[in-house]
Amino acid sequence: MHFSSNAPDGTAFTATHTAWVAGLGQESTINRNLLLRFEVLYLSFLGNATAPSGVTGVSSSQSMYDIIFRIGLNYKFDWQGK
């Protein structure tokens, strides 16, 4: 993604951000109607920000990550009555 913004003095700054996600999950039945699931996601965010030509000393590079754990319990309705 590419973003542009202006500082209070009117100077334009640009930034480019890249992100990616990798995940792994499992879903298993407990009984006829209950399902237990879990999921792990790894998110990585990278970005660079620079000022326009003529402005010196303004540049940044950032990276951050997050790990998300999810656990769920689902109920499956048995509408057919089998």
N, C-alpha and C positions, 0 to 999 in steps of 0.2 A: 504494500500500500504506500501511496505517496501523499504527503500532507504539506500544505503551505499555510503560513500564518504571518501576521505582522506584529512587530514589537510596538510598544506605546509610541516610540518616536517615528513609526512608519517604516522601519527597516523590515524587509521580507526575509523570512527564514523558511527553509524547506527541510523535510524529514522523510526518510524512507524506512519502513518497518517490514520485517519478515517474521512469520511465525509458522511453526509446525507442531503437530500433535501425533503422539503414538499411544496406542491403548491396547489393553488386554482385558478380556472378561470371560465369565463363565456363568451359565444358568443351569440349575439342576432342579429336579422335582423332589419335593419332600413327600407328598402323597398325591392322590388323584387331582386335587384342586390347588395345592400350594406349590409355588415355585420360589426358590431362593436364588438370588443373583448377586454377583459382585463384579466390580470393574475398577481398573486402575488406569488413569490417564496421565501422561507426561506432556506438558506444554512448554514450548521454548519460544521466547520472543527476542528478536534482535532488532536494533535500530541505529540509525545514524542521523544526526542533525547538523546542518551547516548553514552559515550565513552567506549572503551574496558576496560576490567579488568586491574587494575594496574594504570590507570589514574584517579585521584581523582578530585573532584570539578567541573566536567563538566557534566551537565545534565540539560535538560530544558523540560518544558511542556508548550505547547501553545494551545490556542483555539481562534477562531475568527468566526464571523458570518457575513452574508450579507443578505439584503432584497432587492429583485429586483421587481420593478413594470413595467409591460408592458401594453401598450395600442396599439391596431391595428385596422386598417380599411381595410377591404378586399372588392374587387369587384368581383362578380361572373358573368362570361360571360354566356349569354343565347344563346347558339349556335342553339337550336332547334326552336327558334322564337315563342314559345307558349305564 
